């Protein structure tokens, strides 16, 4: 029953959000409800039901549906949060909305291709519960670099925040007197919620912690100005999906575009730059440019010759 209600709430948000700033009347909402047989099951959308759903949407998602008295139309009070690609409400709404749409299009399931669920997702629920109740968590952790025979370490951590990056979940937490550290959920072997409470610092800002980095590695480098020159084709991808919130387009020609960023040149960022291959050139800073050149030379050396012939020699 609860799952069915959530579907109805998301449908209502989606229906009103699609109407935009012009809004939509209750009569049209009711009409769309009745035409959605899978959701309505042939029932009418009663006024009282609509009002209850509207109140529940605000309580559960913080999304306020308001009425414009001049024409009796309904719209989302603040649509900016649903437009913010990095916003929590947008992320949750998109995920649930997609789930609704796929449920209503089950006949097309063989034609809708999705990626596998992110690794480590089985621990997300426990961590969210611990965060919600300000409880410590204990987990066994074995990093990829550990030898196969090595026993995993046991950590007793204050869970500060969760971050999702490249289909993996990460926990930002405090372990003893050590600085904040990021733990990958797919390297956890088990997890327990403890009875022990912790107090989240009043000035803690999860978004601010990762603000100057790309991905989940914060690193010791200071944020700095980075300028990339990309060809005209690749520039389209960066315009439609910026690498970082600091991205600015500083020069544009028919052949190339120069983008600037202000962040830490960490391993995650370098790996992302490599995905653009020969379509991208680092203009500055000089150390990053040299590092990209070194990686390029190393890759070229590794790809010299015929690999089958080299294996035969060995």
C-alpha positions as CSV (number, residue, x, y, z in Angstrom):
1,X,0.0,0.0,0.0
2,X,2.8,2.4,0.9
3,X,4.6,1.7,-2.4
4,X,1.3,2.4,-4.3
5,X,0.9,5.7,-2.5
6,X,4.4,6.8,-3.4
7,X,3.7,6.1,-7.0
8,X,0.6,8.3,-6.8
9,X,2.5,11.1,-5.2
10,X,5.2,11.0,-7.8
11,X,2.6,11.0,-10.6
12,X,1.0,14.0,-9.1
13,X,4.3,15.9,-8.9
14,X,5.2,14.9,-12.4
15,X,1.8,15.9,-13.8
16,X,1.8,19.4,-12.2
17,X,5.5,19.9,-12.9
18,X,5.0,19.2,-16.6
19,X,2.4,22.0,-16.7
20,X,5.1,24.5,-15.9
21,X,4.5,28.0,-14.7
22,X,1.1,28.1,-16.4
23,X,-0.3,25.5,-14.0
24,X,-3.1,23.0,-14.5
25,X,-6.6,22.9,-13.2
26,X,-8.0,20.2,-10.9
27,X,-10.4,19.1,-13.7
28,X,-7.4,18.4,-16.0
29,X,-5.5,16.6,-13.2
30,X,-8.6,14.4,-12.6
31,X,-8.9,13.7,-16.3
32,X,-5.2,12.6,-16.6
33,X,-5.7,10.5,-13.5
34,X,-8.7,8.6,-15.0
35,X,-6.8,8.0,-18.3
36,X,-4.0,6.4,-16.4
37,X,-5.7,3.0,-15.8
38,X,-2.7,1.3,-14.2
39,X,-2.6,4.0,-11.5
40,X,-6.3,4.9,-11.1
41,X,-7.7,1.4,-11.7
42,X,-10.7,3.1,-13.2
43,X,-11.6,5.2,-10.2
44,X,-12.3,8.9,-10.2
45,X,-9.8,11.4,-8.6
46,X,-11.8,12.8,-5.7
47,X,-11.2,16.4,-4.5
48,X,-10.5,15.2,-1.0
49,X,-8.0,12.6,-2.3
50,X,-6.2,15.3,-4.3
51,X,-5.9,17.6,-1.2
52,X,-4.6,14.7,0.9
53,X,-2.0,13.8,-1.7
54,X,-1.0,17.5,-2.0
55,X,-0.4,17.7,1.7
56,X,1.5,14.4,1.8
57,X,3.8,15.5,-1.1
58,X,4.8,18.5,1.0
59,X,5.3,16.5,4.1
60,X,7.4,13.7,2.4
61,X,9.3,15.6,-0.2
62,X,9.1,19.2,0.8
63,X,7.5,20.1,-2.5
64,X,4.7,22.6,-2.2
65,X,1.8,22.5,-4.6
66,X,0.0,25.9,-4.6
67,X,-3.2,27.2,-6.2
68,X,-3.2,30.4,-8.3
69,X,-6.5,32.0,-7.3
70,X,-6.9,34.1,-10.4
71,X,-7.5,31.0,-12.7
72,X,-7.7,28.2,-10.1
73,X,-4.6,26.4,-11.5
74,X,-2.1,24.4,-9.5
75,X,1.7,24.6,-9.9
76,X,4.9,23.8,-8.0
77,X,5.8,26.7,-5.8
78,X,9.6,26.4,-6.3
79,X,10.4,24.5,-9.5
80,X,14.1,25.4,-9.3
81,X,14.8,22.5,-6.9
82,X,13.4,20.1,-9.5
83,X,15.6,21.7,-12.2
84,X,18.8,21.5,-10.2
85,X,20.6,18.5,-11.7
86,X,22.7,18.1,-8.6
87,X,19.9,18.7,-6.1
88,X,18.7,16.0,-3.7
89,X,15.0,16.5,-4.5
90,X,15.7,16.4,-8.3
91,X,17.7,13.1,-7.8
92,X,15.0,11.4,-5.7
93,X,12.2,12.7,-8.0
94,X,13.9,11.6,-11.2
95,X,14.6,8.1,-9.7
96,X,11.0,7.6,-8.5
97,X,9.5,9.2,-11.6
98,X,11.5,6.8,-13.8
99,X,10.3,3.9,-11.7
100,X,6.7,4.9,-12.2
101,X,7.1,5.2,-16.0
102,X,8.9,1.9,-16.3
103,X,6.1,0.2,-14.2
104,X,3.5,1.7,-16.6
105,X,5.5,0.4,-19.6
106,X,6.3,-3.1,-18.4
107,X,5.7,-4.4,-21.9
108,X,8.7,-2.5,-23.1
109,X,11.1,-3.8,-20.4
110,X,13.2,-5.7,-23.0
111,X,13.7,-2.4,-24.9
112,X,14.8,-0.2,-22.0
113,X,18.4,-1.0,-21.1
114,X,19.7,0.0,-17.7
115,X,23.1,-0.2,-16.0
116,X,23.6,-2.6,-13.1
117,X,22.8,-1.3,-9.6
118,X,25.7,0.5,-8.0
119,X,28.1,-1.7,-6.0
120,X,27.7,-1.6,-2.2
121,X,24.1,-0.5,-2.4
122,X,23.0,-3.1,0.2
123,X,24.6,-1.0,2.9
124,X,23.0,2.3,2.0
125,X,19.8,1.7,4.0
126,X,21.7,0.9,7.2
127,X,23.9,4.0,6.8
128,X,20.9,6.2,6.2
129,X,19.2,4.9,9.3
130,X,22.4,5.5,11.3
131,X,22.7,9.1,9.9
132,X,19.0,9.8,10.6
133,X,19.3,8.7,14.3
134,X,22.9,10.0,14.8
135,X,24.3,6.6,15.6
136,X,27.8,5.2,15.1
137,X,28.4,2.4,12.6
138,X,31.0,-0.4,12.7
139,X,32.1,-2.2,9.6
140,X,34.8,-4.5,8.2
141,X,36.7,-2.8,5.4
142,X,39.1,-4.3,2.9
143,X,40.6,-1.8,0.3
144,X,41.4,-3.1,-3.2
145,X,45.1,-2.6,-2.5
146,X,45.1,-5.1,0.4
147,X,46.6,-8.5,-0.2
148,X,44.1,-11.3,-0.6
149,X,45.2,-13.0,2.5
150,X,45.1,-9.9,4.7
151,X,42.4,-9.6,7.3
152,X,40.1,-6.7,6.8
153,X,40.2,-3.7,9.2
154,X,37.4,-3.0,11.6
155,X,36.2,0.7,11.7
156,X,34.0,2.4,14.3
157,X,32.8,5.5,12.4
158,X,30.6,8.5,12.7
159,X,28.6,8.6,9.4
160,X,28.6,12.2,8.2
161,X,27.4,11.9,4.6
162,X,26.8,9.6,1.6
163,X,27.9,10.4,-1.9
164,X,27.1,8.6,-5.2
165,X,29.8,8.8,-7.9
166,X,30.2,6.7,-11.1
167,X,27.8,4.0,-10.0
168,X,29.4,3.5,-6.6
169,X,28.4,4.7,-3.1
170,X,30.8,6.3,-0.7
171,X,30.6,7.1,3.0
172,X,32.2,10.2,4.4
173,X,32.9,9.5,8.1
174,X,34.9,10.3,11.2
175,X,37.1,7.6,12.6
176,X,38.4,8.5,16.1
177,X,40.6,11.6,16.1
178,X,41.5,11.2,12.4
179,X,40.4,13.7,9.7
180,X,37.3,13.0,7.7
181,X,37.8,10.0,5.4
182,X,35.9,8.5,2.4
183,X,35.0,4.8,2.6
184,X,33.7,2.9,-0.5
185,X,30.7,0.8,0.3
186,X,31.7,-1.9,-2.2
187,X,34.8,-2.5,0.0
188,X,32.7,-3.1,3.1
189,X,32.2,-6.7,4.1
190,X,29.5,-6.0,6.7
191,X,28.0,-3.2,8.8
192,X,26.3,-2.8,12.2
193,X,24.5,0.2,13.6
194,X,25.7,0.8,17.2
195,X,23.8,2.1,20.2
196,X,26.5,4.9,20.7
197,X,25.4,8.3,19.6
198,X,27.5,11.0,17.9
199,X,26.9,14.7,17.3
200,X,27.3,16.1,13.9
201,X,29.2,19.4,14.0
202,X,26.8,22.3,13.5
203,X,29.0,23.8,10.8
204,X,29.4,20.7,8.8
205,X,28.6,21.1,5.1
206,X,28.7,18.0,3.0
207,X,28.5,19.9,-0.3
208,X,31.1,22.3,0.9
209,X,33.5,19.4,1.8
210,X,33.5,18.2,-1.8
211,X,33.0,21.6,-3.4
212,X,36.5,22.0,-4.8
213,X,37.0,18.5,-6.1
214,X,35.8,16.2,-8.9
215,X,34.5,12.9,-7.6
216,X,35.3,11.6,-4.1
217,X,39.0,12.2,-3.7
218,X,39.6,15.5,-1.9
219,X,43.4,15.3,-1.7
220,X,46.0,17.7,-0.4
221,X,46.3,19.8,-3.5
222,X,45.0,23.4,-3.3
223,X,42.2,24.3,-5.6
224,X,43.6,26.1,-8.7
225,X,42.6,27.5,-12.1
226,X,42.5,24.8,-14.8
227,X,42.0,25.6,-18.5
228,X,41.1,22.9,-21.0
229,X,41.0,23.3,-24.8
230,X,38.6,20.9,-26.4
231,X,37.5,20.5,-30.0
232,X,34.1,21.7,-31.2
233,X,32.5,18.3,-31.0
234,X,33.6,17.5,-27.5
235,X,32.6,21.0,-26.3
236,X,29.0,20.1,-26.9
237,X,29.2,17.3,-24.3
238,X,30.7,19.7,-21.7
239,X,28.1,22.3,-22.3
240,X,25.2,19.8,-21.9
241,X,26.9,18.1,-18.9
242,X,29.5,20.3,-17.1
243,X,32.4,18.5,-15.4
244,X,32.2,20.7,-12.3
245,X,30.0,23.5,-11.0
246,X,32.9,26.0,-11.5
247,X,33.0,25.3,-15.3
248,X,33.1,28.5,-17.4
249,X,33.3,28.9,-21.1
250,X,36.0,31.5,-21.8
251,X,36.6,31.2,-25.5
252,X,34.7,29.7,-28.4
253,X,35.6,29.3,-32.0
254,X,34.4,27.1,-34.8
255,X,37.3,24.7,-34.2
256,X,37.6,24.6,-30.4
257,X,36.4,25.9,-27.0
258,X,38.4,26.8,-23.9
259,X,36.8,26.0,-20.5
260,X,38.1,27.0,-17.2
261,X,37.6,25.3,-13.8
262,X,38.6,26.0,-10.2
263,X,39.2,22.8,-8.4
264,X,41.8,20.3,-7.1
265,X,43.6,18.3,-9.9
266,X,43.1,15.0,-8.2
267,X,43.3,11.4,-9.5
268,X,39.5,11.3,-10.2
269,X,39.7,14.5,-12.3
270,X,42.7,13.3,-14.3
271,X,40.9,10.0,-15.0
272,X,37.9,12.0,-16.3
273,X,40.2,14.1,-18.6
274,X,41.6,10.9,-20.1
275,X,38.2,9.8,-21.3
276,X,38.2,12.7,-23.7
277,X,41.4,11.4,-25.3
278,X,42.9,13.5,-28.2
279,X,39.9,15.8,-28.3
280,X,41.2,17.6,-25.1
281,X,44.3,19.6,-24.3
282,X,45.3,20.9,-20.8
283,X,46.5,24.5,-21.2
284,X,47.2,25.1,-17.6
285,X,48.5,24.6,-14.9
286,X,51.8,23.4,-16.1
287,X,52.2,20.5,-13.6
288,X,48.9,19.0,-14.7
289,X,49.8,19.5,-18.4
290,X,53.1,17.6,-17.8
291,X,51.3,14.8,-15.9
292,X,48.9,14.3,-18.8
293,X,51.8,14.2,-21.2
294,X,53.6,11.6,-19.0
295,X,50.5,9.4,-19.0
296,X,50.2,9.8,-22.8
297,X,53.8,8.7,-23.3
298,X,53.3,5.7,-21.0
299,X,50.2,4.7,-22.8
300,X,51.9,5.0,-26.1
301,X,54.8,2.8,-24.9
302,X,52.5,0.2,-23.7
303,X,50.7,0.0,-27.0
304,X,53.8,-0.4,-29.2
305,X,54.4,-3.6,-31.0
306,X,52.1,-6.7,-31.4
307,X,50.9,-8.0,-28.0
308,X,50.7,-11.6,-29.3
309,X,54.3,-11.5,-30.5
310,X,55.4,-10.0,-27.1
311,X,53.6,-12.7,-25.3
312,X,55.3,-15.4,-27.4
313,X,58.7,-13.9,-26.6
314,X,57.9,-14.1,-22.9
